[in-house]
Amino acid sequence: MLYVLWPYPDGARGLATLKANLASEVDVISRLADDHAWAIIRTLADGAYEAVFILLGLDEFIRWAVDPTRLSPLNETKRRFLLGNWIFLEAAA
């Protein structure tokens, strides 16, 4: 979230920077880790996604929000809120 929110002076920030840094880290880890370590990393990442996005219902809520079907005024407000904060959700994912 710091990449999205923190006001870095004269520094790169945002999701593009976050994705570039994550790609660099994956490159370093892929050179250092063996298949067993990658299996552990994948299991932890999948478990974290399951706990945060699936069990809490955020995955379904995001899928619901991006569906273009018209909704009631209250649900349209929820959709606009979610889409307005999309950058934060993407960074969290």
N, C-alpha and C positions, 0 to 999 in steps of 0.2 A: 504494500500500500504506500510505502514511502516514495516509490517511483512515481506514483500518481499524485500524491498530495504534497510532499515536501518541496518547499521552494528552494531548489538548488541554485545558488548564485552562479550564473554563467555555465551551468552544467546541463547536460542532456537529462531529460526526464520523460516520463510517460510510458505507455505500453510498449512502444517500439524499442525503447532502451531496455526495459525489463526483459522483453523477448530476446534481444541480442545478448544480454548478459546471461540469461538462462541457457541459450544455445552454447555460449562459451563454456559455461560450467558443465553442461552435458558432454561437451567435447573433452574436457579435462578428465571428468569422471570415467568416460568411456575408455580412455587410455589407461586409467589406473585400476579399474574394476574388472573382475572376472565375471563369468556367467552367474555364479552363485551370488555375488554381490548385487548384480543387476536384478536378479530374481527378488532379493530382499527389498531393494529400492522400489521395484514395481509393486510389490505387495503392500508396502507402506503407503505409497502414493495412491494406489487404488483404495486402500482402507480409509485414508483421509478423505478422499473424494466421496466415498460411500457415506461416511459419517456426516460430512458437512452438507453435501448436496442432495444425496438420495434420501437419507433418513429424515432430514429436516424438511424435505419437500421443495428445496430450492430448484432442483433440476426440473421438476414438473412445473413449478411456478414460472421458470424462465421459458420453458417450451410453450406454456399457455400464453405468456406475454407477447411472444413473437408471432403467434398465430394472428393473421390479419382479420379474423372474424370480428364483426362489431359486437360490443358488449354493452351491458348496462352502464349508466353514467358512473357509478361507483367503481365498477371494475375497469372502466376506461381510465379513471384517475389512477388506479393501482398500476395499470399497464404503463401509463405515461411516467409515473414515478420510477418504475423498474427500468424502463428504457432510458430515462434521463440519468440514471445512475449505473448504466451499463458498464462504463469504464471500470468502476470499482468491483463489480461482479466478475468481470473478465480477469482483472488482476488477482482477485481472490481465487478464481479457478486455476 
